[in-house]
């Protein structure tokens, strides 16, 4: 049997949705209604383990890339082509992880055409969506009011790779195929996990860890940025959220990234960026994903 590869492309523009919010993020008790233009970067019968509170191990190894791939039927390009990326992080060593609901939107709403693939280190796995909050706006639409933004959380699970006729993921460099990851063979490993911390407070130093693109690169890479919590607020459904002023502008693919405190404990889920303020971004506070399937 001829094995095929997933060819990665960077056609992400259509997967970006913008929103306008009204008012300002004030104290945690207030509604978040800020007059800023928000853009969410989109590049997703079980016993559900809850995020653990305890020893944190392998912070960077616990964060991985989620790739939405589309079935093309094009045997020359390996039947599947990547169309968007996001970030997720493990909360259980059995492969259970947290990401944004809009990251898994394509695969959840059109499973015949789209699938989710996890790139963990240099290995490929398939991904199942256990549950996902219903996003208040359609990520495929070009614009939506940020006053409608609500909880945007999904619980997913890494499983053995199950895309047929595929054994690698990468990109073409001239006539050469550059392999970024290969299909994991054998039983699932035990994965590194992150620990959930306390709620963030104004003035806390934080770090965002995720996967994203830079203009000089044609493939995603692990990305980190230091920041400070500048204000607290709530989304329109009451989900606690907070603003981060960071040293680097978040990138396409960062949706679903964990926001870590100085102990490397998760205090938030990075979800939106403010296009009118390059150094500001918006995260959901950890209560939003402590019980992700109880939404």
N, C-alpha and C positions, 0 to 999 in steps of 0.2 A: 504494500500500500504506500502511495506517495504521501509523505508528510508535508503539511503546509505551515505557513507562518502568518501571524497577524502583522500586517504592515501598519505602522503608526503614521498618522498624518496630523496636521495642526489646523484642521478646519473647525475652529472653535467659535468663530464669531457669531454664528446663529444661535449658540447655546448660552448667550449672555442676555440677561433680562434686567431691565432698569426699573426704578420705582421712585416716586416722589413721596416724602413724608412731610408732615406738617407739625410745627411746634418745636420742642426741644426735649432732650433727655434730661430730666431733672433728678430728683431724689428717687430712690428705689420704689417708693409708693406711687409715683406718678406714672401716667401713660407716656409712652414714647411717641411724640408727635413733632419731629424736628423738620425744619424747612431745608432739608438737604437732599441731594440726589443720590440715591443708593443704587448700587449695582451688585447683584449676587453673581459671583463667578461660578459658572458651571463647568467645568472643564470642558451609596446608595445601600400539633402534638408534641412540641419541643419544650424541654425544661429550660427556662430563660435564666442564665446566671446574671446576677446584678454586679455592677462595678465594685471591685474590691477596695477596701480601705486597709492598707497594710504596706508591706515592703514594696518599693518601686524598683523594678529591674529593667535594664536595657531600654532607656527612654527612646532613643532613636530607632532601635530595632522594633519597638512596639507600634511605630507609625508606618503606614504603608500606603501605596497608591492604588486607587480604584480606577479601572479603565472601562468605559462603556464602549463595547464593540458592536458593530452593525453587520448583519449578514448581508453580503453582497451577491453571493452566488458566482463571484468572479474567481475562477480557479487559479488564474495567474497571480492574484494578490492573496491567495490563501483562504478564500471564502469569507473572511471576516476582516473588517477594517476599523481601527480605533477612531472614535469621533469625539470623545471628551474624556477628561480625567477629573478625579477628585481625590480627596484624602480620607483616610479612616484610621482608627487606632483600636488596638485590642484591649478589651476589658476582662477577657477570660483566656486562659492558655489553650482552650479547646478551639479557638478561632473565632469566637464571638467578638464583634467590634461595633463601634459607633461611627456614624457619619451623618451627613445632612440628607434629608428626604429628597431634596432636589437633585442630589447626586445620583440617586437610584431611580429617578423619575422615568427615564427612557425605558429602562429594562422592566420596570414595574408596570408601566402602562402599555407597552408594546413588546411583550416577551417573544413574539414570533420573529421580530426583527432585531432586537437588541438583547445583549447579554452583559453581565458584569464579570470582570476578570480582576483578580487581586495580583499585584506585583509585590511580593514580599522578598526583600533582598534581590536576588537574581532568579527567583523562581515564580512560576505562574500557578495560580489556583483559580477555580471557579468560585462564585459568590452567590449565596441565596439571601434574599431579603426576608427577614423574620417579621418585621413590622416597620411601618413608616407613617409618620404623621401626615395628614392630608395638607398639602401646601395650599395656601389661600389664593395663590395666583398660579397660572400655568407657566412653568419655566420656558415653554416653547414660544410664548408670546413676547413681543418686543418690549412691552412696557406695562407697568402696573403700579398702583398707588401703594407706597410704602406704609400708609396708614392701615393697610390690610395685612401687613406682615404678621405671621403667627409662628408658633412652634414649628421648627423645621429639623426633625431628628429622625434617623432611621437606625434600626438594629439589624446588622447583617451577620452572616456566618461564612467563613472560608471553608470550602469543601474541596474534595479532589477534583481536578480539572476534568471537564466533561464536554469540551467543544471538539467535535470530530475533526480529523485530518489537520490538526494543529499541534505544533510542538515547540514553537518559539514566538517571541514578540520582539520587534525591533523596527529599524528603518533602513531605507536605501541610501547609500552614499555612492552616487554614480551607478555603476553596475554591481556594486558590492552590497550585500545585505549585512547590516551590523546588528548582531543579536544583543538585546538588552536583558532578556530573561528567557528561561526555558521551563517547560512544564515539569512540575515536581513529580517524581516517581516514588511509589511506595506509600506507606501509611502517613497520615498527617503528622507533622512534628508538633511539639508543644510550643506555643508562641509566647514571646515576651509580652507583658501586660503593663498598663499604666494604672496608677492609683488615683482615685477621685479625692480631691481635697475639699477644703471649706469654701464657702462663697467668697468671691473677690471683694475687695474694698477699694474705695477711691484712693489712689496713690500707690497701690500695690505694683511691684515690678513683675512683669510677666514675659513669657517667651512663646511665640507661635512656631510650631513645627509642622511642616507639611510638604507637599510636592507641588511644583509649579513650573512655569516656563519663563525663560528670559529671552529677550529678542535675539540674542546671539546663539541660542541653542535651539535645536529642532526637536529635542526630546525632553521629557520632564526630568527634574532632578530634585533631590531633597533640599529643602529651603527652611531657614530659620530667621526670625526677626525678634529683637528685644523690644519691649514696649512698657507702657504705664497705663493703668486703668484710670481714665479721666472722669467718668461719670457712670451712674447706675440708672436703670430705668426698666420699663416693662413693654413687651409687645402688646398688641391690642387684645390678645386673648389672656393676658396676665403673665405670660412667660417672662421670667426675669432675664434681662439683657444688660450689656455694658459696652461702653466705648473704650477703644484702645488707641492710644497714640504710639505708633511704632517707628522704629528706625528705618525700616524698609517698607515700600509699598507692597501689599499682598498681591499675589499673581494669580493668573488663571490656573485652576487646579487646586487652590488652597482651601476650597470649601470642604468642610469636614475636619479641618486641622484642629488638634487639641491646643488649648491655651493653657500653659503651665505656669505655676507659681515658682518661687525661688527654691522650693523643695522638689521641683519636677512633678508635682501633683496636678491633676487636671482641674482647672477651675472654670473652664468654658469651652464652647464649641464655636470655632470661627465660622461665620456664615456670610456676611456681607461686607462690602467695602464702600467707602464714600468717595465718589468720583470727584466731588467738588473740593475735597480735602484729602490730598494724596497720602497723608500720614495717618489718617483715621480709618478705623474699621469697627465692625459691630459683631459681637459674639453673644451667644446665648449662655447664660450662667448654668452651672452644673445641675441645679434642680431639674432643668429641662430634660436631662438624659439619665438621671439616676434610676428612673423607672420607665424606660422608653416605651414599653408595650402597655403601660397603664395610662396612656394619654387619653 
